[in-house]
């Protein structure tokens, strides 16, 4: 089930969108304040963001810029500002669509479906973490546009971690998700794979992220704010 993140400070609008998107079989996460948007974005890794422009705290333009520094996840701007210049600002800033208020909730859902389809046709989702980019469809990993060669297993592990940033996983959980439940080898294979990944990602700036070991807990693909 794909997750949609709604960043909208007007509670009635946020709630109506939630109801309609849930009816369309989406999982919905809600944010009502601009300063909370990026923390929630990084926590839930949404398939698409519905982003209001006028928000308390950070405005939508700032949030859009921060999203684009980290990810290519589709973003649809929502705003009462109907001037064409605002629309161009959003689209030129990396937004995938723009819906002026007032709108019909059914139209928003239709636009969400359309943008997601277009994103998949154009090569599928890409995860961007500063200089590190992971194309989940082409299975291509680059740092500063230089391609990184990984074994199929290490690539699968990196892709899983990148789809779940800032979440901690035990060795057992990683084996189940990456190696498969019928794997009969040692769980130390996870440690070795993590060691190889860290070596492969050695040119990824530490200020942008790292694969972190949390003693007694497991491993985490930690992504840091700029």
N, C-alpha and C positions, 0 to 999 in steps of 0.2 A: 504494500500500500504506500503510495507516494505521499510525502508530507508537504503541506503548503504552510508557509509562515506568513501570517497577516500582521503587518505593522501599521496600526491605525488607532489613533487616540480616541476617536468617537466610539463609545461603547456600543450604541445601537447598530452602527454600521458594521463594526467588527463582529458582533454577534450574528447579524443576518448573514454575512459572508460565511461565517463558520458553519451555520446550519445548512446553507445551500451546498457548500463544498463537501460537507460530510455526507449529504444525500448523494453526491456524485462519487462517493467512495474514496475520498481523500482523508488522510489524517491531517488535523489542523492544530497548529500551534499559534498562540496569540501573544502579541506585545502591544502595550498601550502607551509606552514612553520611548522616545528616541534613544535615550541613553542605555536602554536595555536590549536594543535590537541586535547588536553584534554578538553579545554574549549568547543570546538565544539562537542566533544563526549558527554560530560555531558549535553549539551544543546539539542541535537537532539535524544539521546538515540537510536543509530542505531541498526538495526538487524544484521549487519555485517560490518566489517571494512576492507578495502583494504589498507594496510600499507606498504609504501616504507621504505627501511632500511636507505639509505643515504639521509638525509634531512638537510636543514639548521636549526640551533638551536638544539633541542632535536633530537637524532637519533631514528630510528624505534625500536631498542632494548629497549631503555628507555621508549618509549611510550607504547610498548607492556607490559612491567612490570607494568606501572601505570594503564593500562586498567585492567590487571588481578587482581590488588589490589581492584578494584571496581566492576568488572563485569565479567561474563562468556560469553559475546557476542562473537561470532566467529570472528576470525582475520585471514586474508590471507595475508602473507608477499609477497611483490613485490620487487625484487632487481636484479641488474646486477651482483651481487656477486654470481657466480655459484658454488663455492667450496662446497663440501658436508658438510664441517664443519660449514659453515654459515647456511646451511639448518637445520642441527642438532641443532644449537644454537636457531634458531627460533622455531622449533618444541618442543624442551625441555623447552623453555621459555613460552610455552602456546599457540603458534600459532596453528591454525587448518589446515593450508595448506601453501604451499610455491610455488610461481611461479617465475622462473627466467626470466629475460629480455634477449633478446626481446621476446615478446609473441604475440599471436594472440588474439585480443579482444574477439572474439567469445569463445575462450577457457576459458578466464577469467570469462565470464558470465556463462559458463557451470560449472566451478568450484564453483562459488558463489551458484548456484542452488544446487549443490551436498552437499556443506558444510551446507547450511541451512536445507536441508532434513535430513542430518545426525544429526544435532543439535536437530531437532524436535523428531527424533526417539529415541535419547538418553535421553529424558526426558523433552524436551522443554526448554525455556529460564529461566535462573536464574539470578536474580539481586543481586549483591553483593556490599554492602556499608560498607567496613571494616569488622567488626564482625557481621553485620546484613546481613542475606541472605534470599531472598524471592524467592521461587520456584513458578513461575507463573502457572505451570501445575499441580503440586501435591498440590498446595495451602498450602505449609508448610513454616513456618517462624521460623528462628532460630537466636539466638544471641550467639556468641561463641559456636556454635553447640548445644546449649540448645533450645529445641522447645518452642515456645511461643503460647499459646492458645488464639485465637481470635474468637469473634462472626462472623458469616458469613458477616454481614453488615460491621463491622469494618475491616475484612479482605479485602473485596471488595474495601473499601476506601483506605486502605494501598496499595493495588496492583495498583490502579489507580494512586495514588500519586507517587509511586515508578517507574512507567512507564513514568512519566513526571517530573523527578527531576529538582529542581531549577526553576520551573515554578509556578506562583501564580494563584490561582483559588478562585473566590468568592464563597460564600455559594450557590448561585443560580446555578453556574456552577457545583459544586460538587453534588448537588441534582440531576441535570439533568443527570450527568454521572454515579452516583452510585445508587441513590434512584429511578431514572426514572422520565420522564416528567409528568407522571400521579400521582405523589406523592402529597398528599393533606395535609400533616402534616406541622408543623412549621419548619422554616429553622434553628431553634435552635438545631434541631437534629444533625446538622453538628457539632456544638460546643461541644455537649456531646460526639459524636463519637471521635472527635479529643482529647478530654480530656481522654477518655478511652485508646486511642492509645498511648498517651504520657505515661500513667501509665504502659501500657504493655511493652513499649520500654524503660523503665527507666534504664535498664542495658546497653543500647547502648551508648557507649562513646560519650560525647558531642563534642569531637574533630573530630568525624567522620561525624556527622550530627544530624539533629533534625527536628521536624515538627514546623515550625515557623509561628507565627501570624504577619501579616503585617497590621497594623491598617488602616482601611478604604479601604483595598484592598482585603484581604482574607488570605488564608493559602498556605504555600509552604513547600514541602518536600526538605529541604536544605541539600545538600551533600557537605562536605568540603574536600579540598585537604589535603593529608598527608604531 
